[in-house]
Amino acid sequence: MEDKAGLIADMADALQGIRLTPARAADLAAEVGRLNGAVRGAAADRLSFDDDPAAYAALLARSATP
Amino acid sequence: MNDWTTLDLTAAAAAIVDGRVSSVELTQACLARIEAWQPRTNAFIRLDRDAALATARERDLERGAGRLRGKLHGVPLAHKDMFYRQGRVSTGGSAIRRDWIADRTATVNTRLDAAGAVDLGTLNMAEFAAGPTGHNVHFGDCCNPWDPARVTGGSSSGSAAAVAARMIFGALGSDTGGSIRMPAAICGVVGMKPTYGRVSRFGALPRAWSLDHVGPLTRSVADNARLLQVIAGADDNDATASGQAVPDYEAMLDRPVAGLRLGVPQDAGLDGVDGDVIAALAQARRDLTRLGVTFVDVRLPELGALFDSAETIIKCEAAAMHRPWLEARPQDYANQVRWRMEAGFLIPATQYIDALRLRTHHTQEFIAGTLDGIDALLLPTMPFATPTRAETDVERRPGATALAILSRFSRFTRPFNLLGLPALSLPCGRDANGLPIGLQLVGRPFAEATLYAVGHAYQQATDHHRQAPT
């Protein structure tokens, strides 16, 4: 976890210009890791090359119930 | 002398049409009520007394001349301080926009004006619509009219508190993770988060473009249907506003509900929900059964997966829109508001895009699975009894306990922002402390009329929505 916190702190500084305390970097590493893991897992089960974000609006329209 | 504030919105509008009351009299009644309740609730950020009375006089002259603008002619409303009016300050509940003057008028405000509404002012809210409790370090916490020591829920805190305390006849709020439904449930009013795209977001302060929904908070379902009717529909200024025809929600309120099928989660779906909430929902189920509604067990998907996708989208979109201010004046944010956005700078763009792409799959699975064979889903709005402001004050008393409570607020609301499905919260009982409990009805895309019909039938048979704080 210390490695991930260090990576997050470095990324925040290098890519976004944000300076994080070690404690805050550790919190964010845990949060980002959890969210990334959840989305990656769900994506692996469901997504394919042709999935387009705009399909969502079309789905709502197609499923409309008056 | 009549206390006109005891009328609900549709009754007040009818009284104006019939000439039983003037718009000025209604506005003065609301102003008197605000004078009495504002010190206890802090629901208003700005009260536009003179402008509201001037508008009310204009509406009375119009009525006298035989001209009614629409279904809200002369009815006093007020809205969360995030719906822009060109030339007027719109704070978004923030220090950063404390003096910001809007450069456009929100489509919803344009439509309410066209329907004849009187705008009394702007209502308290969580800073930048980012907080589930009603705390606000810049404008003061909004307090629950049933018990000022307890939270209102957020982020549309002032909207729910002002409607519950009968200061106004209705209000607009916004909902990105439950921000209409949670305060509606906690304050004992009706709150509708419509289908994504049902209501234009143009001129509404964004929290996360992909998940933001605008909707009404009112005392009754019938009032809610009227407000949604006025604000819903396509908008050339908002490409995400749907072109689906807007049904006549009020005309459909009395549709028979006998024979409708409502889904209820199998036991595991309600694990960890407080006993008071479970009991109130069970009673609502018995009340609806007497109306001929049937119930079937359904299996909820893993709500955590929906929650995490929504969180990913909110954090990334919020980080992008707030970046200039976060860089230039981070000290002007409440800590918890800033902290909640920071992860958005560190989530890879690919994960954000995948969360958006997953939305279609999650929604399709929910419609084809959980909603298969039923007309709507019955859920709690909040999973627990209303906590105090002190025990949830993460800004002044940060700690694991407060954070743990906050993390549970939107368990049953946030997933439906990702799915974009319509969801209606209405009061169904009280907890052990006397605070309201809300039930939530979730429907298929654009099936707001079905939710209203069920809610209206329920309110004809019960009186939870008629109870007001004293």
Interface residues (C-beta under 8 A of the other chain):
Chain A: I8 M11 A12 L15 Q16 G17 I18 R24 L28 E31 V32 R34 L35 N36 A38 V39 R40 A42 A43 R46 L47 D51 D52 P53 A55 Y56 A57 L59 L60 A61 S63 A64 T65 P66
Chain B: T195 Y196 G197 T240 S242 Q244 A245 P247 G304 A305 D308 S309 E311 T312 K315 E327 E342 A343 F345 L346 I347 P348 Q351 I353 D354 A355 L356 R357 L358 R359 T360 H361 H362 T363 Q364 I367 G420 G443 R444 P445 F446 A447 A449 T450
